[in-house]
Amino acid sequence: MTTLADFSAPLIDGTQKNLADYTNQVVLVVNVASKCGFTGQYAGLEKLYQSHKANGFVILGFPCNQFMFQEPGDGAAIQQFCSRVYQVTFPMFAKVDVNGKQTHPLYQWLKDNARGFLGTRSVKWNFTKFLVGRTGQPVKRFGSSTTPEAIGPVVEALLKS
């Protein structure tokens, strides 16, 4: 059976990261963008991360430029924006495609195992969130409009189980 630990991806600085490093943690995978109507969610994501990281929770941010070109910058520009504007400290990865022929394998797996509204597979917009439990399996998918604050209780329940 495939788990989160079977994947790797380049961090925003280009260093390859094995996602097995997050084994036994609760992980929220989010496709992010700096010029999106939902960009303000970075603040809530960082707050959620700070509140629960000591208990085995991590957020993985994956910039994506597939939705109206709302993430045009390179890795350095994205990192600078996230640090300066939202003080993001959770891991940020290099830009990925979440749909189409060049979909990152992690996102293909997430979409296959945590379907969207009416069973859809494709990611509809930036700030779609996939929650992965300590077993490395997807638990739930949240749409862009679901705030980090609304996800908090689900994260807390997973951390206690």
LINTA-V329652 format. One record per residue. N is the residue number from 1. RES is the residue in one letter. OMEGA is omega in degrees with one decimal (none if undefined). Layout:
n=N res=RES omega=OMEGA
n=N res=RES omega=OMEGA
//
This chain:
n=1 res=M omega=179.0
n=2 res=T omega=175.2
n=3 res=T omega=177.5
n=4 res=L omega=-177.0
n=5 res=A omega=-178.8
n=6 res=D omega=-174.9
n=7 res=F omega=170.9
n=8 res=S omega=179.4
n=9 res=A omega=177.6
n=10 res=P omega=172.1
n=11 res=L omega=-176.0
n=12 res=I omega=177.7
n=13 res=D omega=178.1
n=14 res=G omega=178.7
n=15 res=T omega=179.3
n=16 res=Q omega=-178.8
n=17 res=K omega=175.8
n=18 res=N omega=-177.1
n=19 res=L omega=171.4
n=20 res=A omega=176.8
n=21 res=D omega=-179.4
n=22 res=Y omega=178.4
n=23 res=T omega=179.6
n=24 res=N omega=174.1
n=25 res=Q omega=170.3
n=26 res=V omega=-171.3
n=27 res=V omega=173.1
n=28 res=L omega=-179.8
n=29 res=V omega=-174.3
n=30 res=V omega=171.1
n=31 res=N omega=-169.9
n=32 res=V omega=176.8
n=33 res=A omega=-174.5
n=34 res=S omega=-178.9
n=35 res=K omega=-174.3
n=36 res=C omega=175.8
n=37 res=G omega=179.2
n=38 res=F omega=-176.7
n=39 res=T omega=177.6
n=40 res=G omega=177.5
n=41 res=Q omega=174.7
n=42 res=Y omega=-179.5
n=43 res=A omega=179.0
n=44 res=G omega=177.5
n=45 res=L omega=179.3
n=46 res=E omega=178.4
n=47 res=K omega=177.9
n=48 res=L omega=178.6
n=49 res=Y omega=-179.7
n=50 res=Q omega=-178.4
n=51 res=S omega=-170.7
n=52 res=H omega=-175.7
n=53 res=K omega=179.8
n=54 res=A omega=-179.6
n=55 res=N omega=177.4
n=56 res=G omega=178.7
n=57 res=F omega=177.0
n=58 res=V omega=173.4
n=59 res=I omega=176.4
n=60 res=L omega=-179.4
n=61 res=G omega=179.5
n=62 res=F omega=177.0
n=63 res=P omega=-178.7
n=64 res=C omega=-178.5
n=65 res=N omega=-175.1
n=66 res=Q omega=-175.6
n=67 res=F omega=179.9
n=68 res=M omega=174.5
n=69 res=F omega=-175.6
n=70 res=Q omega=173.1
n=71 res=E omega=-173.3
n=72 res=P omega=-172.8
n=73 res=G omega=173.5
n=74 res=D omega=-176.8
n=75 res=G omega=-179.0
n=76 res=A omega=179.7
n=77 res=A omega=179.2
n=78 res=I omega=-179.6
n=79 res=Q omega=180.0
n=80 res=Q omega=179.0
n=81 res=F omega=-177.3
n=82 res=C omega=-179.8
n=83 res=S omega=-174.6
n=84 res=R omega=-173.0
n=85 res=V omega=-173.4
n=86 res=Y omega=179.9
n=87 res=Q omega=-178.6
n=88 res=V omega=176.6
n=89 res=T omega=178.1
n=90 res=F omega=-175.9
n=91 res=P omega=175.9
n=92 res=M omega=-177.0
n=93 res=F omega=176.4
n=94 res=A omega=179.0
n=95 res=K omega=177.7
n=96 res=V omega=166.8
n=97 res=D omega=179.4
n=98 res=V omega=177.9
n=99 res=N omega=173.7
n=100 res=G omega=-174.8
n=101 res=K omega=-177.6
n=102 res=Q omega=179.4
n=103 res=T omega=176.5
n=104 res=H omega=-178.8
n=105 res=P omega=177.1
n=106 res=L omega=-178.8
n=107 res=Y omega=176.0
n=108 res=Q omega=179.5
n=109 res=W omega=179.1
n=110 res=L omega=-178.4
n=111 res=K omega=178.8
n=112 res=D omega=-173.1
n=113 res=N omega=177.0
n=114 res=A omega=-175.3
n=115 res=R omega=178.8
n=116 res=G omega=-179.7
n=117 res=F omega=-179.4
n=118 res=L omega=175.8
n=119 res=G omega=-179.5
n=120 res=T omega=178.1
n=121 res=R omega=-171.9
n=122 res=S omega=173.3
n=123 res=V omega=-173.8
n=124 res=K omega=-176.6
n=125 res=W omega=175.3
n=126 res=N omega=177.9
n=127 res=F omega=165.4
n=128 res=T omega=-172.7
n=129 res=K omega=176.5
n=130 res=F omega=179.5
n=131 res=L omega=-178.6
n=132 res=V omega=-178.8
n=133 res=G omega=-178.1
n=134 res=R omega=178.5
n=135 res=T omega=-178.6
n=136 res=G omega=180.0
n=137 res=Q omega=175.4
n=138 res=P omega=-178.4
n=139 res=V omega=-174.6
n=140 res=K omega=176.2
n=141 res=R omega=179.5
n=142 res=F omega=177.7
n=143 res=G omega=-177.3
n=144 res=S omega=-175.5
n=145 res=S omega=176.4
n=146 res=T omega=-175.6
n=147 res=T omega=174.2
n=148 res=P omega=179.5
n=149 res=E omega=178.8
n=150 res=A omega=-179.7
n=151 res=I omega=-176.3
n=152 res=G omega=-179.0
n=153 res=P omega=177.9
n=154 res=V omega=177.4
n=155 res=V omega=-179.9
n=156 res=E omega=179.3
n=157 res=A omega=178.4
n=158 res=L omega=-179.5
n=159 res=L omega=-179.8
n=160 res=K omega=-176.1
n=161 res=S omega=none
//
